[in-house]
Amino acid sequence: MKKITGLGMILLAGLLVIPGNLWLASQVLAQSASPPIADKQQQDLQQKRQEQSEYLEQKEKKQHPGVRYPEALKRQEDATKRQKEAEKRLRELEEEE
């Protein structure tokens, strides 16, 4: 009886192990059978991924007021600086005339 039970357990273990191994092997075969990507296609995919990541970064920055406020202050300071420089040049041009 012990021999039959032991033999049954070995068969059961074999049945459980073999399909698992075949399943893993079928995944590996499916991946290895995929055609290689051409260089042009790979570059296009990398460019698209980079554009998507940049878009997501910009979108994330726009959602955070803590990031927007300092950027807005910097833009405002730059604008006033450009305005002062333009007024200074305008005065210099008026003085030359």
VOKOLBA-164857 format. One record per residue: x, y, z of N, C-alpha, C in turn; residue in three letters. Coordinates in steps of 0.05 Angstrom, whole numbers, plus 5000, padded with zeros to 4 digits. Example, Ala and Ser with C-alpha at 12.3 -4.5 7.8 and 13.67 -1.06 7.14 Angstrom:
! residues 2
526448865156524649105156526449345156ALA525749555142527349795143525850015157SER
***
This chain:
! residues 97
501749765000500050005000501750255000MET503950245015505750485016507050524989LYS507650304975508850334949506950464929LYS504450394931502450504913501950804919ILE501850864944501551144953503951314944THR506351194949508751334941508951374911GLY508151174896508151194867506051394858LEU503751404870501751594864502651884869GLY504051914891505052184898507252274878MET508852094869510952154850509552234823ILE507552084815506152144790504752424793LEU503452464816502152724820504152954819LEU506352924832508453134832509453174804ALA509852954789510752984761508753134744GLY506153074748504053214733503953514739LEU504553584764504453864772506954004762LEU509253874761511754004753511954034723VAL511153834708511553844679509954074666ILE507354104672505954324659507054594666PRO508054624691509254874699511754934682GLY513354734678515754764662515154824633ASN513154684622512354734595511155014592LEU509755114612508655374610510855584609TRP512855554627515155734626516655724600LEU517055474590518455444565516855574542ALA514255554542512655674521512855974522SER513056094546513456384547516156464536GLN518256314542520856374532520956344502VAL519756144492519656104463518056324449LEU515956404461514356624449515956884448ALA517556934469519157174469521457164450GLN522656924447524956904430524156904401SER521656834395520656814367519857094357ALA519757294374518857554365520957674346SER520157804325522057914306523658144318PRO526158174311527658394322526658664311PRO526858864327525959134320528159274304ILE527359404282529259544266530259794282ALA532659884274533860114288532060354287ASP530860404264529060634260526660614279LYS525460384280523160344297523960374327GLN526260274334527160304361527660594368GLN528860744350529261034355526661174358GLN524661104341522061224343520761164370ASP520960914379519860844405521160994427LEU523861014426525261164447524461454447GLN524161574424523361854422520561894433GLN518761714427515961734437515961704467LYS517561524478517661494507518861744520ARG520861854508522062094519520062324519GLN518562354496516562564494514362524515GLU513562274519511462224539512462284567GLN514962214573515962274600516262574604SER517062724583517263014586514563134590GLU512563034575509863134577508763084605TYR509262844616508362784643509662954664LEU512263004660513763184679512563464679GLU512063564655510863834653508063844665GLN506563634660503863614671503963604702LYS505863454712506163434741506963694753GLU508763844739509664104749507264304750LYS505564284730503264474729501264414751LYS501164174760499264104781500064194809GLN502664234813503664304839503964614842HIS502364734859502565024862505265104874PRO506464934890509064994902511265034881GLY510964904858512864934836512165164818VAL509565204814508665414796509265694806ARG508965734832509266004844512066114841TYR514165964848516866074844517566124814PRO516565944797516965994768515566244759GLU513166294769511766534762513266784772ALA514266774796515866994806518267044789LEU519666834781522066864765521366984738LYS519166894726518267014700517567314703ARG516367374726515567654731518067824734GLN519967724749522467874753523967914727GLU524067704711525367724685523967934667ASP521267934668519768124652520368414661ALA520368454687520968734696523868814689THR525668624691528468674684528668754654LYS527268594637527368664608526068934603ARG523868994617522569244614524369484621GLN525769454644527569664652529869704632LYS530869484621533069504601531969634576GLU529469574568528369694544527969994549ALA526970074572526570354578529270504578GLU531370374589533970494589535070534561LYS534670334543535570364515533970584501ARG531370604507529670804495530571084503LEU531271124529532271384538534971444524ARG536671244521539271294508538871374479GLU536871244465536371314438535171594435LEU533471674455532371944455534472154460GLU536372094477538572284482540372324458GLU540772104442542472124418541172294397GLU538572294396537172454375537172744381GLU
***
